[in-house]
Amino acid sequence: MPYVLGIDIASTRTTAATCVDQGDGWGMPEPLWLGAHGPAAASAVFLDDDGYLLTGDAALEAGRSAPARLLTGFHDRVGDDVPVIVGGERFPAESLSAVLVDAAVDQAAERFGEKPRHLVLTHPGGWGSFRRELLRRALAEAGFPRAALVAAPIAALHAYLAPQGGVTAGVCEFGPDGAVVTIAAAGINGWQPVKSVEGVDPAEAVGKVFELAHGAGVQPQALAGIVLTGDAPGVPGRTPCPLFVSSDPALTIATGAANIAAGRDIPQPGGPRSDAVATVETTLLPRVDAPEELTERPERPPVDITPFPLPERTGAAKLLSRRKPLVAGAAVVVLAATTLLLTLTTREATADKGHQPPPAASTCAPAAPAAATTSPEGRC
């Protein structure tokens, strides 16, 4: 029977959901039973003495007698430089996550008689491309080269809300270390994360969604809804926008991953849901009021300007200060007169030297030699 599979590996539990091809379309997501006592199984791997790996609740049970061989929390360590070491064996964290995926696929194949047509695996919303690529390579080595990776909060939204353009929604993921709060906006490429905060007090998670939405310019009542996943606490009585929470919130992310794998149509934001909580505004949750419109221009408050004392100028520039305009003016006049006098004197001296007449020629003849002169004196 053709089907698709969505898997969510959280820090403590692993869940999965399937959508079956009914001929005229994909059916509603149904949980895949992975655990010994419920749909969820422990996110654990146990290495036995023979070198075989046990997964899920069976690994957790075997680890009670040999805790040194029990591996947990490795999915959050994907991307770490230090590998997981147990029994002298070194295991990259991403390879252990691929072991959990392989175990879930085997259980689905045992139920449906074949492997899924498509597989979608979720990852924490804070992962970057480096950690996603490591997990993708590990999945390819495990035999799942076409598996798609989707952020957990985006998968949670796909459990209830279609990515209709122009809408914003929130997700609260409740775990052992507090809540992870995310707001996402719908665009041409589907839901896209806008802002995320980790380690939020579970009692303040819904209010944190409103705070993040206000920071993004979205009023609480304008949100398409808030999806609660994981170990969700009691649902508040009334909120400004719809709350979406199932009877088993731990399965919500896997359900959304199965919807993504099937490409199944889901209701538009604001559409009726049997498991959505109808809500209205209440004062029990943080509220952000819109500012009132101003009817008239407010009176401008008086402004006192303290003059900044400029440093005293020195030298010739001191004469040009605005504090002594008369002295500066007199100095300018004296400088101008001195310059003019020096210019005229220089020109006169230059003119006298250039036009001095040559010395006059003497009219007296030169004296004749003494032997030829009849008079002791010369004649003019």
LOPA-565561 format. One record per residue (C-alpha): x, y, z; residue in one letter. Coordinates in steps of 0.02 Angstrom, whole numbers, plus 32768, in hexadecimal, padded with zeros to 4 digits. Each point is the difference from the previous one (the first is absolute). Example, Ala and Ser with C-alpha at 12.3 -4.5 7.8 and 13.67 -1.06 7.14 Angstrom:
<rs>
82677F1F8186a/804580AC7FDFs/
</rs>
This chain:
<rs>
800080008000m/805280A57FCBp/802380758091y/80768089803Bv/8057801180A7l/802780948071g/807B7FEA8091i/80298076808Fd/809A7FDD806Bi/7FF8806780A0a/807E8001808Ds/7FA47F7B8064t/7F7F7FB17F8Br/7FE97FCE7F4Bt/7F5680057FABt/7FC37FD87F50a/7F6280127F99a/7FC67FBD7F58t/7F8B803A7F75c/7FB77F777F92v/7FD680157F48d/7F447FDE7FF4q/7FF7800C7F43g/7FA480A77FFDd/807F80578070g/80667FED809Dw/7FA77FD2809Fg/800E805480A9m/80A57FE6805Ep/80007F6D8078e/80827FDF8087p/80797F717FE6l/80137F97809Dw/80B98002802El/80027FE780BCg/7FE07F6B806Ea/7F6D80568056h/7FD2808E7F8Bg/802080537F58p/809C805A803Fa/80A37FA4801Fa/809A8037805Fa/808780587F9As/80817F82803Ba/807D7F837FB9v/80507F6F8060f/809D7FA47FCBl/7FFB7F4C803Dd/80937F8B801Ed/7FF37FB67F51d/800D80AB7FACg/7F48800D7FD0y/7F9E80A08018l/7F5780048057l/7F9180987FEBt/7F6C80528056g/7FB07FB9809Bd/80607F5C7FECa/80A48062800Da/7FC1805C8098l/7FD07F5D8055e/80A97FAF7FD9a/805A80998041g/7FBB7FE780AFr/807A7F71801Cs/8091804C7F9Da/7FED80BE8001p/80B180197FB9a/7FC47FB67F5Ar/7F64806C7FF3l/800680977F8Cl/7F8480908012t/7FFB80B87FD1g/806C7FE37F67f/7F8980547F85h/802580A88052d/80BB7FDE7FEAr/7FFD7FF67F43v/808C80717FC4g/806F7FEB809Ad/80B87FDC7FDFd/80077F7C808Av/7FAA7F5D7FCEp/7F987F948076v/806D7F748048i/7FB87F63804Ev/80527F568017g/809D80407FABg/7F9B80277F62e/7FF480B07FB7r/7F5780357FBBf/7FDE80A77FAAp/7F6180488049a/7FAD800F7F55e/801B7F467FDFs/7FA27FD4809Fl/7F6F806E7FC8s/80007FA27F5Ba/7FF47F5D8064v/7F5E803F804Fl/7FBC802F7F55v/802C7F557FBBd/7FA57FAC8092a/7F6380687FE2a/80017FD97F46v/80117F468026d/7F6880068072q/7F9C805D7F7Ba/80347F837F7Aa/7FCC7F708072e/7F54804D8013r/7FE080357F4Bf/80657F7B7FA6g/8073807C7FA8e/806F80958021k/7FB880AF7FFAp/7FFA805F7F5Br/8041809B8054h/8051802680A6l/800680A6805Fv/806D8011809Cl/7FF980978074t/809080588056h/800C808B8083p/7FD780AB7FBBg/80A980478035g/80677F8D7F91w/8069804D7F76g/80307FBA7F58s/809B7FA78046f/7F9E7F928079r/7F787FDF7F80r/80817FC87F81e/80517F88807Dl/7F577FB08023l/7FD67FF97F47r/80A27FA37FDAr/7FE17F86808Fa/7F517FDD7FBDl/80467FE27F52a/807D7F838044e/7F727FA9805Da/7F9E7FEC7F5Dg/7F93809C8001f/804E80777F82p/7F5B80547FD5r/7FC9802480B3a/7FCB80B5801Aa/802F80678099l/7F85807C804Bv/800E806E809Ba/7F937FC0808Ea/7F9A80A28019p/7FDB80087F45i/7FC27F4C8004a/7F9380298096a/7FAB808C7FA0l/7FDC7F8A7F6Fh/7F9A7F968078a/7F7A80888007y/802280997F95l/801B80147F46a/8088807F7FD1p/7F8980837FBCq/805D809B7FCAg/800980928078g/7FD87FA380A1v/806A7FE3809Ct/7FF17F74807Fa/805A7FC3809Cg/803F7F598042v/80267FCE80B4c/806A7F628011e/80007FC480B4f/80927F938037g/80667FD18099p/806B809E7FF3d/7F6F807A7FEFg/7FA1803A7F67a/804080347F55v/7F93808C7FBDv/7FFF80287F46t/7F9D80737F8Fi/7FFA7FE07F45a/7FBA805E7F6Ba/7FB37FB47F65a/804A80317F57g/80157FBE7F51i/80717F758043n/7F8A7FCC808Cg/801B801E80B9w/80A480568029q/8043801A80B3p/800880B68035v/803C7FFA80B5k/80207F778080s/802A800080BAv/803A7F688065e/7FF37FDA80B9g/7F5C805C801Ev/7F9D7FDB809Ed/7F6F7F907FC9p/7F85806F805Ea/803980967F9Ae/800F7FAC7F55a/7F5C803E7FB6v/802280B0803Eg/80AD7FF67FB0k/7FAE7FDD7F58v/7F9E80A2800Ff/809F805E8031e/805F7FBF7F68l/7F6C80257F8Ea/7FF680B28040h/80BA80147FDDg/7FDD7FCA7F4Ca/7F73807E7FEFg/7F717F828014v/7F7780188080q/7FCF7F668069p/7F507FFB7FB9q/80497FFF7F4Fa/805C7F5B8019l/7FBA7F6E7F9Ea/80187F94809Ag/80797FB3807Ci/802D7F477FF9v/802F7FA780A2l/80707F657FF5t/805F7F8D8076g/7FD97FFC80B9d/7F82808C7FF0a/7FB9804080A5p/7F49802A801Cg/7FB5806A7F77v/7FD280B28036p/7F4680238000g/7FFF808F7F83r/808280527F91t/7FFC80897F7Ap/801C7F7E7F75c/7FD87F477FE5p/80647F7C805Cl/801E7F567FADf/80257F6C8070v/7FD87F487FE5s/7FD47F7B807Es/80B77FC77FF4d/806C809A7FDDp/809D7F937FF5a/7FC17FC07F57l/7FDE80AC7FB4t/80AA801A7FADi/80027F517FB4a/7F4E801C7FC2t/803680A07FA8g/80977FA77FB6a/7F8C7F7B7FB7a/7F9280897FB5n/809B804C7FAFi/80367F567FBDa/7F547FE57FB1a/7FEA80B37FC5g/7F527FF2804Br/7F8D80968002d/7FE0804480AEi/7F8080818039p/801E80B77FE2q/802C806C8098p/7F6380258063g/7FA27F6A7FBBg/7FA07F908079p/805B7F718056r/7FB97F838079s/809B8007806Dd/801D80BB7FF8a/7FD38064809Av/7F89808F7FDBa/804480988059t/7FE080B7801Fv/806980868051e/80217FFA80BBt/80678063807Dt/80527F618042l/8082800B7F75l/807380917FD2p/7FA980807F95r/804A80807F8Av/7F8F80977FE5d/800380697F63a/802F80B7801Fp/7F71807C8001e/7FEF807B7F71e/802E80B58027l/7F73807C7FE6t/806D809B8003e/80B6802C7FFCr/80497FF680B0p/8052809A804Ae/80B980017FE4r/8062800380A3p/80798091801Ep/80B17FE47FC8v/8092804B8060d/80A1800C7F9Di/809F80168064t/8088805B7F9Bp/809F7F9F7FEAf/8098806B8034p/807E80067F73l/80BA8001802Cp/805B80A97FFDe/8059801E7F5Cr/80B9802D7FFDt/8075805C7F8Bg/7FC280617F6Aa/7F5C7FA07FFDa/7FD5804D80A9k/7FED80AB7FACl/7F7A7FB87F8Dl/7F977FC08092s/7F4D803A8006r/801D803B80B1r/807480907FC3k/7FB980417F5Cp/804B80B18012l/80AF7FC2801Ev/7FEF7F897F6Fa/7FC2808C7F8Eg/808F80748031a/807C7F777FE2a/7FBA7FE27F54v/800C80BA7FD4v/80B4800D803Fv/80327F657F9Fl/7FAF80427F61a/805480AC800Fa/80AA7FB38021t/7FEE7F8E7F6Bt/7FCF80917F8El/8091806E803Bl/807E7F757FE5l/7FBA7FE27F52t/800F80B97FCBl/80B080118048t/803B7F677FA3t/7FB8803D7F5Cr/805580AD8011e/80AA7FB68022a/7FEE7F8E7F6Ct/7FCC808E7F8Ba/809680728031d/807C7F767FDBk/7FB57FD57F58g/7FFB80B47FB1h/80A58057803Fq/804D806B7F6Ep/80AD7FCE7FC0p/80948071802Fp/801D80977F89a/80927FF87F86a/8091807E8022s/8017808F7F80t/80B48016802Bc/807C7FB87F84a/80867F958046p/80A18057802Da/808580017F78a/80A67FB48021p/80788071805Da/8079800D7F70a/7F8080437F88a/7FAA807A8075t/802780B97FF3t/7FA2802B80A1s/800F7FAA80A7p/7F427FF6800Ae/7F8A7FAD7F8Eg/7F7580577FA3r/7F477FDD800Ac/
</rs>
